[in-house]
């Protein structure tokens, strides 16, 4: 599975300039850190289901993205309905 949706998500969400560093990559998962508001935040990306988990523990945020890196629920109508 491609890492392209993750890269496009990071680029679109945190563009000035986006920074994404991988610490581990397998066929099913990528782990690393992303720079958000000047802070490095750990992430786990499920490549098959396109799910990003930001942070750890109770403060973790789970984000589902589509193949273009748009967060589900925030995509324009024509992208969210495309299959």
N, C-alpha and C positions, 0 to 999 in steps of 0.2 A: 504494500500500500504506500501511496505517495505521502511525502511530507509537505507537498505544495500547499494544501489547504491551511496547515499550521503557519507556514511562512506568510501566506497572504493575510491571514487573520492578524498576525503580529504587525505586519506592515501597515494594515489599514487601521488598527486600533491604536497603535503607539508609533506614529510616523516620524517623530522628531528626535533623532533618527531611531528607528526601531533596532533593538539588539536582542538577539536570540542565540543562546549558546547551548549546544547539546553536550550532555555528560555521558549519555548512553543511548544507543539506537539498536533496536532489534527489528525483526520483520513485523512484529505486532505493536511495538511501543517505542516511544521516544521520550527521554527524560532530559531535563536541563533547567535553565533559568532564562527568564525574560525580564528586561528592564521596564518597569512600570512606575511612572512618576518618580524617577530617580532611585528606586529601590529594586534590587534583584529579587525576583519572586520565583520559587521553584515551580516546575510544571511537570505533569505526566500527560502524554498525548497517546490516546488509544487510536492507532492508525486505522483499524478496521471500522470502528464505529464513529470516528472523527469526534472524539470527546476529549476536551482539555480539562485537566484538574489543576487549578492554580492554588498554590499554597498547600498547607498540610493541616491535619487535625480538624478541629471544629471550625476553623476559619477558612477551610478550603472552599473554593468556588468551582463549580462544575459548569462547563460551557460546551454545548453541542454546536458544531459548525457544519456547514454544507461544503460541497466540493470547491466552492469559490472562496471559502474562508469567512463567510458571513455567519454571524451568530444566529442560530435558529430563533425565530420570533422577531428578529430585527431586519430580516432580509426584505428587499423590495418585493412586491407581490409577484412580479414576473419571474424572480429568481426562486422564491420559496415554493412556487407551484411547479417548477420545472423538474422533470424526472429523467 
